[in-house]
Amino acid sequence: MATGVTDMRKSINGLSLIVSEQFGHDPFAGSIFVFCNRSRDKLKILYWECNGFWLYYRRLDKGKFQWPTELNEHPLSLTLRELH
């Protein structure tokens, strides 16, 4: 989980660059990487499976996601339960 805010105009290439360059992780490793926008009403999830990326996008009509706003160099690790 990327703390702080992420520019939601970024797509697969931009998000995978954040994963590799800023976090030092391999975007092809099969981990799920989650990003949130400034207003905390949009999420993008990047996931590599076999031979291609999945890019999930979630936008809330009402409310906001609970999200750590302080930028941290290292992403937070979550369990699948915490992600849900």
Buried (B, 14 or more C-beta within 10 A) or exposed (E): BBBEBBEBEBEBEBBBEBBEEEBEBEBEEEBBBBBBBEEBBBBBBBBBEEEEBEBEEEEEEEEEBEBEEEEEEEBEEEEEEEEE
